[in-house]
Amino acid sequence: MESTRQSGVQNLWDQFRVSALWRLLRRINFLRSSLYLAIEIRSCWREPAECSLEQVDSDIAQRRDPWSYETSALEQQRFRQQTSMIDTASDGEHFRRGLEIGCAEGLYTEVLAQRCDSLRVLDLSPTALARARGRRRWPDSVTFGAFDLRRNIIPGTFDLIVVTGVLEYFSRPSTMARAREKLVAALAPGGCLLVETTRTNRVVEGSWWGRYLVRGKWINHFFSCHPSLVVESDHFDEMFAITLLRRVGPGGSR
């Protein structure tokens, strides 16, 4: 009964999104902003379902490389940008302990494994973990595990933490705040945290409420405001926001 009711609400919402009324309302700035605010408030309400293991695993299980990481020129450019920022921060040295949260199918895991003495790879999706494990023969220094950033404590402390394509799933500011505290707590003094998010609708990012709901580029800004973090470098383009932060520690060492 509950699933039927939710399906009915979704159908009504989908019909409204393609209606003439929707198109008319979008032409008026104030009403357009209000419409998108309603959408974002709705996503806050739906967060538990959209972030569930079943939903996330379904997204990746539908096909191989569902986000076109291996074929998209934009994604390849993003990877190169992330790698350049990490390499600059490391100053040519290996990170002793690395952590990747959200491995997808392990493409960027290969890059990180070359830069860390040990690498812990975590993902909510069993399908993603299975594909990443099977991508190649990994050295013993690379280990994999199931993990939910909303519910689980990060196991251990790390000198490099990479979180890409994950934080956008969190629609509630309270969830984002808890995730930030977990990530900072798991970062060793002087360690680096790379946060990558996909830019969202310009109306949302440009609205007065966008930063308070923590959407798009405001996710990166939210992390940069943590008192224990300083920005080492950042990169913003039309598609992605990438920020590399360092945890303030004695001597600022890695």
Secondary structure, 3 states (H helix, E strand, C coil): CHHHHHHHHHHHHHHHHCCHHHHHHCCCHHHHHHHHHHHHHHHHHHHHHHCCHHHHHHHHHCCCCCCCCCCCHHHHHHHHHHHHHHHHHHCCCCEEEEEEECCCCCHHHHHHHCCEEEEEEEECCHHHHHHHHCCCCCCCCEEEEECCCCCCCCCCCEEEEEEECCHHHCCCHHHHHHHHHHHHHCEEEEEEEEEEEECCCHHHHHCCCHHHHCCCHHHHHHHHCCCCEEEEEEEECCCEEEEEEEECCHHHCC
